[in-house]
Each structure stands twice: as structure tokens, then as C-alpha cells.
Amino acid sequence: MKYYWAGLLLLLTIAGCSTGGKSSTKQDIQAVFDIPTDPIQVTVSTDADRQAEKLIPVEGGSLSATAGDGSVFTLEVPADALVVETVIRMTPVSAISGMPFGDGSAYAVQLEPDGLELYANAILTITPAVQIPVDQQLFFGYQGQGTDLTLAAPVVDSNEIKIQISHFSGYGVTKGMLADIEPVRQRLGGSAEARLSSRIAEEISRERQRQLLGSGEEGLNVDFEAYFKEYGEQVVKPRIAAAGESCAAGRLALETILGLERQKQLLGVASSEGGLPFDVGLMDTVTDVCMKEEYEMCRDDHVVQRIIPVWLGMERQYQLLGFAEGSPALENAKNYVRKCLRFELEFHSEGVFDDGGGGGYNSTVESKTILQFNPEDFSLIGKSALINTAYDLRLGDCSVTSNRGGGDFEVLDLEIVPGETSTSNPLGSVEDFNLLYFPGNTSESASISCEDQPTFNMPHSPVWTGFFLPLHQSELSFEKGGYEATGWEILGAEYFAKKEWIKDEAGLGITEVGTFKLYHRPE
């Protein structure tokens, strides 16, 4: 696999020119890659009662939250930052302890889903309850619930407090001086990328102060060309080499390269002619390994709720990165989804009518329907014979020969309703199914002989259907053109879900008992 290392070197040359020819010592550069054994951690307390939540589409959107002290946080997510529409949560931080710089104040917010990577930087605007002078604004971020404290990059040309967000975690501002960073710089960040990002953020903060306060010569004090080169050797290349080992390794390689590009953009260095620092081969590798892992989880552990979002996310990534459609890896991904989402639906129903005088009838039906997802039209449909397994017509003293008669059972759609993911359940779950179906028309008949009367034949009639349709009338959706079955009991194994019911119209003497059993049987 070939990558655009020549383009990367060109970018680094441009970066060197943009810094005004300033130099960096080997000692300064190596310090970024000397990962501390005790990176700074802070203790974070959040105010869950003031949490804000919103579904943000891929076209972008904004979300605001207000802290207990009146500080306001506004997150602006641009178009094409998200792979799929995402529920974003913003929780104000009520207190942070253990900050190694600043005056003890902290105006911060927690962004979730934690660790979400963006394809374009979001902007977090903070309006603190107490005004902070420009030259005393220290921007920071941390991972998870307070690990790996680093500096965060502000928007240079804004008088407002604005932080550039490339992934979701915790971010904030405190009151202090950049000189306060020096004693603890070596402990900021617990990884090479976090430490490099923190170092760049420090210089961008200095540049912002120079521009807004009009002090000193414009231009960065550090030439980051050597930093980027070393980062490419020590971090980027090994991660690309390991991209095919697992989905996690592949995603890490992509995130590393794209994260590096964003760091360059913060310094005013863009990719040459709008190109990318890697070719479609890396994306194909990541897609193959990730979709294979998703299929294996689906096949072996019946994790059916993830594979469609993962597949659509991969398709979206190709679009965001500007790669042409029709990749063999994406075609193979469709096949993984198709093989994963294969079900067998068993239907059983028995209807009984008792006229109270010894007469009446009962009819029993069953069907087995194969459902397999079609990635071309997103359908999960199927049709099978509705078998009339038993039919018995009773007419007092008359002799009756009952003749069974079936029809067709049709599934119009099967929708998987996923539950929410959490730190304790990162794979998520299936919360419910929504089955849209038409039960079919049976065709029972009978030959009837009564005393002193000639034998006559009752024509084919939808006897069982006559039970079912009126008893399930509340489940009929005219808009969707079928009956809906929700409220399933989720079992989660090969026998994945079931739904049972008893319908009774005592005044009419009609009862119907039924069951749906859904089996997950991937190819």
C-alpha cells in the first residue's frame, strides 16, 4: 500500500516556512515523545441537572447549556463533522480539583459521546460568569472523567473565548498566565498525540494574545516541521503498518492521520491541492477489518443492532474524505450486512368461536418466514405459506367434514429498535422490534350433512382471518399498509425474541391466542 508521504513532506516544508524560520532543539522535540509516567489528572464534578441534549444531524447544528453560576456554553457543530446524526450531550462542570495552573476557577463542560471524533472542528464558546482578561485566559482539555490534562487550542482571531474541538471530552478555561505552564509542561498529556496537541495549543494561545493585544512580532515562536517529522516516524508510520490487525488499530491509524492534519490546519498549513495524506487503500483496509469484526460479532454473539450503523458510517467516511464510490471494500461490507441480518419468523395462531350451545368452530394456522436484509433497498421482508394446520366446524346435530385451507403470510418490514449504549454496555442492545406484516387470508371449507336435509358444501371462506383481523384492529396502520407488532420480549440468543398474546371478545364468544418467535440465523 502506497501513501502520499511526498505530499506530507511538502506540507512539512510549508509548515517550516510559515513559522518564520524559527528553530526547535532536539531536546524540545524529544520532550514531546517522552511520555510521563504520571500525567496530570484532575477530579471533575458535573451538574447532571443542567445537562443539555440534542440530536445533531450531519448537516450540523448547535447546542447550549448554562452552569449553576450563570456561565454559558455553546457548541457549534459544522456540516460534515459527524459521520451520522448523533445525540450530543453537554454537561456543565460544577467543580474541578487538582488543576496545576490557574487561580482555582474553572469554567468547563463535558461533551458526550465521550471520544467522538469529528471530521471538521466544532467550536465551543464559553461565556464565563466572571470576565477573564485575554492575557489571562488558559484553555484546557482532559480525557474521560479527568485524565490526561492538556492545553486546548483557542480560535486565534476571536475576542470571545472559543475553543476548537476535534473530539469530544472535557474542555474549559481558567484564569492564569501562560508562564504558569512551564513547571508542569512535561506532565501534560499521556500520549504523543496529546502532548503534541498541547504544545501546539500553547503556541496558538501565545499567538492569539499577540494578535488581540497588539504586542510583539506576529508569528509562531516554534518551528513545528521537526515535530511533525518525528511524529510521522514514531507514531504515524507504525500505526499505518498495524492498521489491518484489528478494527481498533485501523480506526486509530485513521484518527492519527486525520488528527495530524487538523493540527497542521490550526497552524495555517493545509493539505497540498486539497489532497489527503493517505490513499483509499488505507480506508479499504480499515473497512474490511471493521466489517469483518462486526459480522463475526453478529454471527457468533447475535449482536444485530450495530452492523447497519457501522456500515453506513463507513460509507459516510468515504464521502467525507472525498473518495469515489464503488469501492470493493464497500461492496464487501454490504455482503457482510446481508449475511448478518438473516432471521426466521415463526407464527402460530389459534382462533376459537363458541356459540354457547355446543356449536362453533376453531381454526389454527402457522408459518415460517425467512427474512434477509437487502442492502440495496434497506428492506427486511419475506413471504411464506400460511398453513392451516387444524380446522373444526361444529353445527349441533349436523355431521360436518371440515377442510383446511391456508393462504400467504407476508412480512412487509422488520425494524430493529436499538437501545442506548453506555460505558458499561458499549455494544448496545436491541430494545424492541417493529414488525409490519399482513397475516393473510385463509380458505377453510366444509361439507355439512344434517338430518332430513341434503348434504351441502360451505364454500372456501377466510374463517381464521375472520378471527384475527377484528381482534387486531388496533394494530392496523393504514399509513404503512399492514399490522404492527411491537413490545417484544428480547432474549438475545439464536432464539432472539418472542411476542405472545391472547385476544378475547367475551361478548361475542371469540378468542384468539398467538405467538411470534424470531430466530437469528445468519449465513
C-alpha positions as CSV (number, residue, x, y, z in Angstrom):
1,M,0.0,0.0,0.0
2,K,1.4,3.4,-1.0
3,Y,0.7,6.6,0.9
4,Y,1.3,10.2,0.0
5,W,4.5,10.7,2.0
6,A,5.8,13.0,-0.6
7,G,2.8,15.3,-0.1
8,L,3.4,15.0,3.7
9,L,7.0,16.2,3.3
10,L,5.7,19.1,1.2
11,L,3.3,20.1,3.9
12,L,6.1,20.0,6.5
13,T,8.2,22.2,4.3
14,I,5.4,24.7,4.1
15,A,5.0,24.5,7.9
16,G,8.6,25.4,8.3
17,C,8.2,28.4,6.1
18,S,5.1,29.6,8.0
19,T,6.8,29.7,11.3
20,G,9.2,32.4,10.2
21,G,12.3,30.2,10.2
22,K,12.3,29.6,14.0
23,S,14.0,26.5,15.2
24,S,13.4,23.8,17.7
25,T,16.1,21.9,19.5
26,K,16.3,18.1,19.5
27,Q,15.7,18.2,23.2
28,D,12.5,20.2,22.8
29,I,11.2,17.8,20.2
30,Q,12.1,14.7,22.1
31,A,10.3,16.1,25.2
32,V,7.0,15.7,23.4
33,F,7.6,12.0,22.9
34,D,8.9,11.3,26.4
35,I,5.6,10.2,27.8
36,P,5.3,10.9,31.5
37,T,4.6,8.1,34.0
38,D,2.4,10.4,36.0
39,P,0.4,12.6,33.5
40,I,-1.8,15.1,35.3
41,Q,-5.2,14.0,36.3
42,V,-7.9,16.3,37.7
43,T,-11.1,15.4,39.6
44,V,-14.2,16.6,37.8
45,S,-17.7,17.1,39.3
46,T,-20.6,17.6,36.8
47,D,-24.0,19.1,37.2
48,A,-26.3,16.5,35.6
49,D,-29.4,18.6,36.3
50,R,-28.1,21.2,33.9
51,Q,-27.3,18.8,31.1
52,A,-28.4,19.7,27.6
53,E,-29.1,17.1,24.9
54,K,-29.9,17.4,21.2
55,L,-29.9,15.2,18.1
56,I,-27.5,16.9,15.7
57,P,-27.8,15.9,12.0
58,V,-24.9,15.5,9.6
59,E,-25.8,19.0,8.3
60,G,-24.6,20.4,11.6
61,G,-26.3,22.3,14.5
62,S,-25.8,23.9,17.8
63,L,-26.4,23.2,21.5
64,S,-26.2,25.3,24.6
65,A,-26.1,24.7,28.4
66,T,-25.9,27.1,31.3
67,A,-24.0,26.3,34.5
68,G,-25.2,27.0,38.0
69,D,-23.1,30.1,38.3
70,G,-24.6,31.5,35.1
71,S,-21.7,30.6,32.7
72,V,-23.0,29.8,29.2
73,F,-21.6,27.1,26.9
74,T,-22.5,26.9,23.2
75,L,-21.3,24.2,20.9
76,E,-21.5,24.8,17.1
77,V,-21.1,21.6,15.0
78,P,-20.4,22.4,11.4
79,A,-21.7,20.4,8.4
80,D,-19.9,17.2,7.6
81,A,-18.3,17.0,11.1
82,L,-20.4,14.0,12.0
83,V,-20.5,10.6,10.2
84,V,-24.1,10.0,11.2
85,E,-26.7,12.0,13.1
86,T,-25.7,11.9,16.7
87,V,-27.3,12.6,20.1
88,I,-24.9,15.1,21.7
89,R,-24.9,15.8,25.4
90,M,-23.3,18.8,27.1
91,T,-23.0,18.8,30.9
92,P,-21.6,21.8,32.8
93,V,-18.8,21.1,35.2
94,S,-19.6,22.3,38.7
95,A,-16.0,21.9,40.1
96,I,-12.5,20.7,39.2
97,S,-9.9,20.0,41.7
98,G,-6.2,19.2,41.1
99,M,-5.6,21.9,38.4
100,P,-1.8,22.6,38.3
101,F,-2.3,26.1,36.9
102,G,-4.8,28.9,37.1
103,D,-6.4,30.6,40.1
104,G,-8.6,27.7,41.0
105,S,-11.5,28.9,38.9
106,A,-12.7,26.6,36.1
107,Y,-15.5,27.2,33.5
108,A,-15.8,23.8,31.8
109,V,-18.2,21.4,30.2
110,Q,-18.3,17.7,29.5
111,L,-19.1,16.7,25.9
112,E,-20.6,13.3,25.0
113,P,-20.5,10.8,23.4
114,D,-17.0,10.7,25.0
115,G,-14.2,10.2,22.5
116,L,-16.4,11.0,19.4
117,E,-14.0,12.0,16.6
118,L,-15.1,14.9,14.3
119,Y,-14.3,15.3,10.7
120,A,-14.3,19.1,11.0
121,N,-13.6,21.1,14.1
122,A,-16.6,22.2,16.3
123,I,-16.4,25.5,18.2
124,L,-17.1,25.7,21.9
125,T,-17.9,29.2,23.0
126,I,-17.6,29.9,26.7
127,T,-19.1,33.0,28.4
128,P,-17.9,32.7,32.0
129,A,-19.8,34.3,34.8
130,V,-16.7,36.3,35.7
131,Q,-14.8,38.1,32.9
132,I,-11.3,36.9,32.3
133,P,-8.7,39.2,30.6
134,V,-7.3,38.0,27.3
135,D,-3.8,37.6,28.6
136,Q,-5.0,35.5,31.5
137,Q,-7.2,33.0,29.6
138,L,-5.8,29.5,29.8
139,F,-7.6,26.9,27.7
140,F,-7.6,23.3,28.7
141,G,-9.0,19.9,28.0
142,Y,-8.9,16.4,29.5
143,Q,-9.9,12.9,28.6
144,G,-12.7,10.9,30.0
145,Q,-13.5,12.0,33.6
146,G,-10.3,14.0,34.1
147,T,-7.3,12.0,32.9
148,D,-4.5,13.4,30.7
149,L,-4.9,17.1,31.2
150,T,-3.7,19.2,28.3
151,L,-3.9,22.7,26.9
152,A,-6.6,23.3,24.3
153,A,-6.4,25.4,21.1
154,P,-8.4,28.7,21.0
155,V,-9.8,30.4,17.9
156,V,-7.0,32.9,17.3
157,D,-8.9,35.9,15.9
158,S,-11.8,35.8,18.3
159,N,-12.1,38.2,21.3
160,E,-14.7,35.7,22.7
161,I,-13.5,32.6,24.5
162,K,-13.7,30.0,21.7
163,I,-12.1,26.5,21.8
164,Q,-11.6,24.4,18.7
165,I,-12.9,20.9,19.3
166,S,-11.7,17.9,17.3
167,H,-13.1,15.2,19.6
168,F,-15.4,15.0,22.5
169,S,-14.2,15.0,26.1
170,G,-13.9,17.8,28.7
171,Y,-13.0,21.4,27.8
172,G,-12.8,24.7,29.7
173,V,-11.0,27.9,30.6
174,T,-9.4,29.1,33.7
175,K,-7.7,32.3,34.8
176,G,-3.9,32.2,34.8
177,M,-0.7,33.0,32.8
178,L,1.0,31.0,30.1
179,A,4.1,31.2,32.2
180,D,2.3,29.0,34.8
181,I,2.6,26.1,32.3
182,E,6.3,25.8,32.3
183,P,6.8,23.9,35.6
184,V,4.2,21.2,34.6
185,R,4.5,21.1,30.8
186,Q,6.3,17.7,31.0
187,R,3.3,16.1,32.6
188,L,0.7,17.5,30.3
189,G,-0.8,14.6,28.2
190,G,-0.4,10.9,28.5
191,S,0.3,10.1,24.8
192,A,2.4,11.5,22.0
193,E,-0.6,13.0,20.1
194,A,-2.0,14.6,23.3
195,R,1.4,16.1,24.1
196,L,1.9,17.4,20.6
197,S,-1.6,18.8,20.5
198,S,-0.9,20.5,23.9
199,R,2.4,22.0,22.7
200,I,0.7,23.4,19.5
201,A,-2.2,24.8,21.6
202,E,0.3,26.6,23.8
203,E,1.8,28.4,20.9
204,I,-1.6,29.2,19.4
205,S,-2.6,30.7,22.7
206,R,0.5,32.9,22.6
207,E,-0.2,33.9,19.0
208,R,-3.8,34.8,20.0
209,Q,-2.6,37.1,22.8
210,R,-0.1,38.7,20.5
211,Q,-2.7,39.4,17.8
212,L,-5.5,40.6,20.2
213,L,-3.3,42.7,22.5
214,G,-1.0,44.0,19.7
215,S,2.1,43.1,21.5
216,G,5.3,41.8,19.9
217,E,6.0,40.4,16.5
218,E,3.4,38.2,14.9
219,G,4.4,34.6,14.0
220,L,4.9,31.4,16.0
221,N,8.0,31.0,18.2
222,V,8.3,27.3,17.3
223,D,9.1,25.6,14.0
224,F,6.9,22.5,14.1
225,E,8.4,20.9,11.0
226,A,10.7,18.7,13.0
227,Y,7.9,17.9,15.4
228,F,5.7,16.7,12.6
229,K,8.5,14.7,11.0
230,E,9.3,12.9,14.3
231,Y,5.6,12.3,14.9
232,G,5.4,10.7,11.4
233,E,8.2,8.3,12.2
234,Q,7.4,7.5,15.8
235,V,3.6,7.4,15.6
236,V,2.0,7.6,12.2
237,K,4.0,5.0,10.3
238,P,3.8,2.3,13.0
239,R,0.0,2.8,13.2
240,I,-0.5,2.6,9.5
241,A,1.6,-0.6,9.4
242,A,-0.7,-2.1,12.1
243,A,-4.0,-0.9,10.6
244,G,-5.0,-4.3,9.3
245,E,-4.6,-6.1,12.6
246,S,-7.9,-5.1,14.1
247,C,-10.7,-2.6,13.7
248,A,-9.4,-0.7,16.7
249,A,-5.9,-0.5,15.2
250,G,-7.4,0.6,11.8
251,R,-9.5,3.3,13.3
252,L,-6.6,4.5,15.4
253,A,-4.4,4.8,12.2
254,L,-7.1,6.9,10.5
255,E,-7.7,9.1,13.6
256,T,-4.0,9.6,13.9
257,I,-3.5,10.8,10.4
258,L,-6.6,13.0,10.3
259,G,-5.8,14.4,13.8
260,L,-2.3,15.4,12.5
261,E,-4.0,17.2,9.5
262,R,-6.2,19.1,11.9
263,Q,-3.1,20.2,13.9
264,K,-1.5,21.5,10.8
265,Q,-4.6,23.4,9.9
266,L,-4.5,25.1,13.3
267,L,-1.1,26.3,12.3
268,G,-2.4,27.5,8.9
269,V,-1.0,24.6,7.0
270,A,-3.4,22.9,4.6
271,S,-3.0,19.8,2.5
272,S,-1.5,20.3,-0.9
273,E,-4.1,20.9,-3.5
274,G,-6.8,19.6,-1.2
275,G,-5.4,16.1,-1.1
276,L,-5.1,13.6,1.7
277,P,-2.0,12.2,3.4
278,F,-3.2,8.7,2.6
279,D,-4.8,6.9,-0.3
280,V,-8.1,4.9,-0.5
281,G,-6.2,1.7,0.3
282,L,-5.9,2.5,4.0
283,M,-9.6,3.3,4.1
284,D,-10.4,0.0,2.3
285,T,-8.2,-1.9,4.8
286,V,-10.0,-0.4,7.8
287,T,-13.4,-1.0,6.3
288,D,-12.6,-4.7,5.6
289,V,-11.3,-5.4,9.1
290,C,-14.0,-3.5,10.9
291,M,-16.9,-5.0,8.9
292,K,-15.4,-8.5,9.3
293,E,-15.3,-8.0,13.1
294,E,-18.9,-6.7,13.1
295,Y,-20.1,-9.7,11.1
296,E,-18.3,-12.1,13.4
297,M,-20.0,-10.5,16.5
298,C,-23.3,-10.7,14.7
299,R,-22.8,-14.3,13.7
300,D,-21.3,-15.6,16.9
301,D,-22.9,-13.4,19.6
302,H,-26.1,-12.2,17.9
303,V,-25.1,-8.5,18.0
304,V,-27.6,-7.4,15.3
305,Q,-28.1,-3.8,16.2
306,R,-24.6,-2.4,15.3
307,I,-23.8,-3.6,11.8
308,I,-26.1,-1.3,9.8
309,P,-24.9,1.9,11.6
310,V,-21.2,0.8,11.3
311,W,-21.7,0.1,7.6
312,L,-23.4,3.4,6.9
313,G,-20.7,5.2,9.0
314,M,-18.1,3.6,6.7
315,E,-19.9,4.8,3.6
316,R,-20.2,8.3,5.1
317,Q,-16.4,8.3,5.8
318,Y,-15.6,7.6,2.2
319,Q,-17.9,10.5,1.2
320,L,-16.4,12.9,3.8
321,L,-12.8,12.0,2.7
322,G,-13.7,12.6,-1.0
323,F,-13.1,9.0,-2.2
324,A,-15.1,7.8,-5.2
325,E,-18.0,5.4,-4.7
326,G,-17.9,1.8,-5.8
327,S,-15.0,0.7,-3.6
328,P,-14.7,-3.1,-3.5
329,A,-14.4,-2.9,0.3
330,L,-17.8,-1.1,0.5
331,E,-19.4,-3.7,-1.8
332,N,-18.0,-6.4,0.5
333,A,-19.3,-4.5,3.5
334,K,-22.8,-4.8,2.0
335,N,-22.5,-8.5,1.8
336,Y,-21.4,-8.7,5.5
337,V,-24.6,-6.8,6.4
338,R,-26.8,-9.1,4.2
339,K,-25.3,-12.2,5.7
340,C,-25.6,-10.9,9.3
341,L,-29.2,-9.8,9.2
342,R,-31.0,-13.1,8.4
343,F,-33.9,-14.1,10.5
344,E,-36.6,-16.8,10.7
345,L,-40.0,-15.8,11.9
346,E,-42.4,-18.4,13.3
347,F,-46.0,-17.5,13.6
348,H,-48.7,-19.5,15.4
349,S,-52.3,-18.6,16.0
350,E,-55.5,-20.4,17.1
351,G,-58.9,-18.8,16.9
352,V,-62.0,-20.2,18.7
353,F,-65.7,-19.3,18.5
354,D,-68.2,-20.9,20.9
355,D,-71.8,-20.1,20.3
356,G,-72.7,-21.2,23.8
357,G,-74.9,-24.1,22.6
358,G,-72.4,-26.7,21.6
359,G,-71.7,-25.2,18.2
360,G,-68.9,-23.1,16.9
361,Y,-65.6,-23.5,15.2
362,N,-61.8,-23.3,15.7
363,S,-59.0,-22.8,13.2
364,T,-55.2,-22.9,13.7
365,V,-52.5,-21.5,11.4
366,E,-48.8,-21.3,11.4
367,S,-46.0,-20.1,9.1
368,K,-42.2,-20.0,8.9
369,T,-40.8,-17.0,7.0
370,I,-37.2,-16.3,6.1
371,L,-36.2,-12.6,6.4
372,Q,-32.9,-11.4,4.9
373,F,-31.8,-7.8,4.7
374,N,-31.3,-6.3,1.2
375,P,-28.7,-3.5,1.4
376,E,-29.8,-2.1,-1.9
377,D,-33.2,-1.0,-0.8
378,F,-32.8,-1.5,3.0
379,S,-35.7,-4.0,3.1
380,L,-36.1,-6.8,5.6
381,I,-39.1,-8.6,4.1
382,G,-40.3,-12.1,3.4
383,K,-43.3,-14.2,2.3
384,S,-44.3,-17.8,3.1
385,A,-47.2,-20.2,3.1
386,L,-49.8,-19.6,5.9
387,I,-50.6,-23.2,6.7
388,N,-54.0,-24.1,8.2
389,T,-52.9,-26.9,10.5
390,A,-56.3,-27.5,12.1
391,Y,-60.0,-26.6,11.3
392,D,-63.1,-27.9,13.1
393,L,-66.6,-26.6,12.4
394,R,-69.3,-27.7,14.9
395,L,-73.1,-27.4,14.0
396,G,-75.2,-29.0,16.7
397,D,-76.5,-32.4,15.5
398,C,-75.2,-32.0,11.9
399,S,-72.4,-34.1,10.6
400,V,-69.5,-31.9,9.4
401,T,-66.4,-32.7,7.3
402,S,-64.1,-29.7,7.9
403,N,-61.5,-28.9,5.2
404,R,-58.4,-27.0,6.0
405,G,-57.3,-24.1,3.7
406,G,-54.3,-21.8,4.0
407,G,-53.1,-18.7,2.4
408,D,-49.9,-16.4,2.4
409,F,-48.3,-14.7,5.3
410,E,-46.2,-11.6,4.4
411,V,-43.7,-9.5,6.3
412,L,-43.6,-6.0,4.9
413,D,-40.8,-4.8,7.2
414,L,-38.9,-5.8,10.3
415,E,-37.3,-2.8,12.1
416,I,-34.7,-3.3,14.8
417,V,-35.1,-0.7,17.6
418,P,-31.7,-0.3,19.3
419,G,-31.2,0.7,22.9
420,E,-28.7,3.2,24.1
421,T,-25.1,2.4,24.5
422,S,-23.2,3.2,27.7
423,T,-19.8,2.8,29.3
424,S,-21.0,-0.4,30.9
425,N,-22.6,-1.6,27.7
426,P,-20.6,-0.2,24.8
427,L,-22.1,-2.6,22.2
428,G,-25.6,-1.5,23.0
429,S,-28.6,-3.8,22.8
430,V,-31.9,-4.4,21.0
431,E,-34.7,-2.6,22.8
432,D,-37.6,-3.8,20.6
433,F,-38.7,-4.8,17.1
434,N,-41.4,-3.3,15.0
435,L,-42.8,-6.0,12.7
436,L,-45.1,-4.8,9.9
437,Y,-47.0,-7.7,8.3
438,F,-50.2,-8.9,6.7
439,P,-51.4,-12.2,8.2
440,G,-53.1,-13.4,5.0
441,N,-56.5,-14.9,4.1
442,T,-57.2,-18.5,4.9
443,S,-59.6,-20.6,2.8
444,E,-61.3,-23.1,5.0
445,S,-64.4,-25.0,3.7
446,A,-66.7,-27.7,4.9
447,S,-69.2,-30.4,3.8
448,I,-72.3,-30.4,6.0
449,S,-74.9,-33.2,6.4
450,C,-78.0,-32.6,8.6
451,E,-80.9,-34.9,9.3
452,D,-83.6,-34.8,6.6
453,Q,-81.6,-32.4,4.5
454,P,-79.3,-33.0,1.6
455,T,-75.5,-32.6,2.1
456,F,-74.3,-29.1,1.1
457,N,-70.8,-27.6,0.8
458,M,-69.7,-24.5,2.6
459,P,-67.5,-22.6,0.1
460,H,-63.9,-21.6,0.8
461,S,-64.0,-18.8,3.4
462,P,-61.4,-16.9,5.4
463,V,-62.5,-18.3,8.8
464,W,-59.3,-17.8,10.7
465,T,-58.8,-14.4,9.2
466,G,-62.3,-13.5,10.4
467,F,-61.0,-14.1,13.9
468,F,-57.7,-12.3,13.5
469,L,-58.5,-9.1,11.7
470,P,-61.1,-7.6,14.0
471,L,-59.3,-8.7,17.2
472,H,-56.1,-6.9,16.0
473,Q,-57.8,-3.9,14.5
474,S,-56.0,-1.5,16.9
475,E,-52.7,-2.7,15.5
476,L,-53.6,-1.8,11.9
477,S,-51.6,1.0,10.3
478,F,-53.4,2.4,7.3
479,E,-50.5,4.6,6.5
480,K,-48.0,1.7,6.4
481,G,-50.4,-0.7,4.9
482,G,-50.2,-3.5,7.5
483,Y,-50.4,-4.7,11.1
484,E,-47.7,-3.7,13.5
485,A,-46.3,-5.9,16.3
486,T,-44.2,-4.2,19.0
487,G,-43.4,-4.9,22.6
488,W,-41.3,-8.0,22.1
489,E,-39.6,-9.9,24.8
490,I,-35.9,-9.8,23.9
491,L,-33.9,-13.0,24.6
492,G,-30.8,-12.1,22.6
493,A,-29.6,-15.6,21.6
494,E,-30.3,-17.6,18.4
495,Y,-33.9,-17.6,19.7
496,F,-33.8,-13.8,19.7
497,A,-37.2,-12.5,20.6
498,K,-40.8,-13.5,21.1
499,K,-44.2,-11.9,21.4
500,E,-47.3,-13.7,22.8
501,W,-50.9,-12.5,23.1
502,I,-54.4,-13.5,24.0
503,K,-57.3,-11.6,22.4
504,D,-60.7,-12.1,23.8
505,E,-64.1,-10.8,22.9
506,A,-66.2,-12.4,25.6
507,G,-69.5,-10.9,24.4
508,L,-69.0,-12.5,21.0
509,G,-67.5,-15.7,22.2
510,I,-64.4,-15.2,20.2
511,T,-60.8,-15.9,21.5
512,E,-57.5,-15.9,19.6
513,V,-54.2,-16.9,21.0
514,G,-50.9,-16.3,19.1
515,T,-47.2,-16.2,19.2
516,F,-44.4,-14.8,17.2
517,K,-40.9,-16.4,17.6
518,L,-38.0,-14.7,16.0
519,Y,-34.8,-16.6,15.4
520,H,-31.5,-15.0,14.3
521,R,-29.9,-17.3,11.8
522,P,-27.1,-15.5,9.9
523,E,-25.3,-17.1,6.9
